[in-house]
Amino acid sequence: MDRNTIYAGVSVVLAGLLGFTWAQGRSALSADESKSVGGEIAVVDIARVFKGHKRFLARGEEFKREMERAGEDAKTMLDAARQLQEELKRHKPGSAEHGRIQKELQEKAVDLKKFQDDLQKHMIHEQQQISLATYQSIVDEVQRIAESRGFKLVLNFSSEPIDAKEDNAGLQDKTMQMIQAQAMQTNQVLSRQVLYQNGLDITDDVLQAVN
C-alpha cells in the first residue's frame, strides 16, 4: 500500500471537508459589498497541506506497515487453509478423517472472512481518525494565522492547473474505471470555489506552521 493508496482512502473522508471556509463575522460575500474586503480574504490549498504534512505522512507510513503485517497474517491463514485442502484430497469422501478436515476447512474460511471484515473496518476507522485529526490541526493553524493577520474569510482552493491534454487522454480509455476517474476529476474542477487569486495564498505559511 503506497502513499497514493492512502490518499485515495483518505479522499473519501475529505470529500465532505475540503471546500471548507473559515469565516469570522460573515459567512459569504455579496455582490454589492465594498471592494475593501480584499485585504480580509485569504486562500489555502488544503490538499497540498495534507501532502506536505509531516506528521500525517509519518502516520501514513505507520499505517502502511500495520497493513503489511495484517497482510502477512492473512497469508498465513490462507496457506494453512490450502494445506488442509491438499490433505483433504488424500482422504476418501465420507470417511471420518475427510469429514473432520472438511469441518476444519469451513471453520478456517469463517475465521478468514471475519479477519478480512475486521481488517477493512479497522482500515476505514484508522484512515478517518488520521484524516480528521490532521484536518483539525490544519484548521486550527488557519484560524490562528487568519486572526493574527486580520483575515475574516479563508477559502479552500486548488493550486493544481487544469490540464486539458490529460483530460483528453483519459477519455480515450474506455474502461469503466477511467470513465469514473474522469467524472470525478471533472466534478472537482467544476466545484472549485476560487477561480482566480493573486497574492492571497497562505498555504506555505500553514505548511510551515503544522510542521
N, C-alpha and C positions, 0 to 999 in steps of 0.2 A: 504494500500500500504506500504510494508516494504522496508528496505534498498535494499534487493535483487532485488525488482521490479524496484527501482530507478536505480540500477546498470545496470539492463537489458536494460532499456530505454536509459541510457547514453551510453551503448556499441555501439549503432548504430552510435552515433556521433564520438566515439573514433575509430571506425573501420578505418577511414582514417587518424587518428592522431597517434595512438600507433604504434610504429615501427619507430618513427622519429629518425633522427640522427642530432646532433648539431655539426657542424664542423667549425673550424677556420683555413683557409689556405688550406684545402684539403677536397675533398668530398668522397674519397674512398682510400683504401689501395691496392697496387699492390703486386703480389707475390714476386717480387724481391726487395721490399723495405727493408731498413735497419731494423734490429731487435731492434734498439734503440727506435723505436717508441712506445714500450710497455709502457713506463712511461708517454706517452702523451695521453693514452686512458683510459677511464673510462666507467662504465656501470651503468644504473639506472633502477629500476623496476617501471615504471610509474604507472602500475595498483596498486601496493602496496602503492605508494604515494597517489593515489586517495583514497584508502580505509582508510588511516590514516590521511587524510587532514581534520583538524578540521572544518575549515570554509565551506568546501564542505559538510561535514556531517551535520553541523548545517543548512545549506541552504536546504539540503535534507529533514530534519525534518520539516522545514517551508513549503516546497513544499508538503510534505505528509499531513500536517494539512490543507493546502489550498485545496487539492484534496478531503479530507474528508468533508470539508464544502460544496464543489461543489456537492459531492455525496448526501449530505443531501438535497440540493436544488433540485436535480434531483428527489429524492424520494418524496419530497413534490409535485412536478409537476405530478409525476406518480400517487400518491394517489388521487389527485384531478381528474385526468382523470378516474380512477377506480370508484370514486364516481359518476361521470357523467354517466358511463356505467350502473351502478346499477339503477340510476334514469331513464335512457333511457328505461330500461326493464319495467318500471311501466306505460309507455305511449303507446298508440296504434300506430302502424306504420301508417304513412300517416297523423297523427294529427299534428296540428301546433306546439304543445309542443315537440313532437317527432322530428320534423324537426329542431326545434331550438337547442335542445340538441345535435342532430347529427352533426349539423354545428359547434357547440362549441367544440365537441369532435375532429373534424377534425382540427380545429384551434389549439387546445392544442397539438395534435400529431405533427403538423408542428413546434410549438414552442419548444417541447421537442427534436425533431430531430435537430433543429438549435442549441439548447443549448448543446446537445451532440457533435455536429460537432465543435462548437466553443471551447468547453472544450478540445477536442482532439487536436485541433490546438494550443491552449494555452499550453497544456502539452508538446507537442513536442518543441515549441518555448522556453519555460522555461528551459527544460532539455538541449537544445542546448546551451542556454546562460550560464547556470550554468557550464556546462561541459567545454565550450570554455574559459570562464573566469578563471576557475580553472587550465585548461591546460596551459594557457598563463602564469599564476603566477608560475607554476612549471617550465616551460621552462626558465623563467627569472632567477629563482634561480639556475637552472642547469647551465645556461650561466655564472652567477656570480661566482659560485663555480669553474667552469672549468677555467675561466680566472684567478682567484686568485691562482689556483694550477698548472696552466700551461698545462691543458689538451687541446689537439687540436681536439679530437674526443670523443663524448659521445654517446654511443649506448643504445637503449632501449632493455631490456631483461626481461625474466620471471624467477623469483626465485622459482616458483612453480615446484615441482618434477612431472615427468610423471608417473602416476600410472597405470600400465598395468592391475591390478586387477579391478580397477574401470572401465576401458575401456571394459573389457570382460563382466562385469556385465551389462553395458549399452547395449551391443549387444544382450543380452538375451531378452530384452524388444522389442517387435515387433511393438510398436506403432510408428506412423509417427513422433510424437513429439520427441521421444527418438532417432530415426534414424537421425533426423535433428540436434539434440543436439550433437550426436556422430560425425557427419560430421563436425560440427563447431569446436568441440574440436580437432579433427584430423587436421583440417586446421590450427588451432592456433599452434599446436605442430610443424607441418611441416614448418610453416612460422617464427619460432623463428630465430632471427638474431644472437644471441650469443649462441653457443653450449657449450662453456666452458669458465669459467673465474675464476681467483684466486686472490683475494685481490684488485679487481678493482671496487667493488660495492660501490657507493656513495649514495645509496638510503636512508640510515639512516640520512646522512648529509642533503639531500634535505628535508626529512620529518621534521627535526628539524628546517630548515630554513623557511619552509612555515607555520609552526605552532608557 
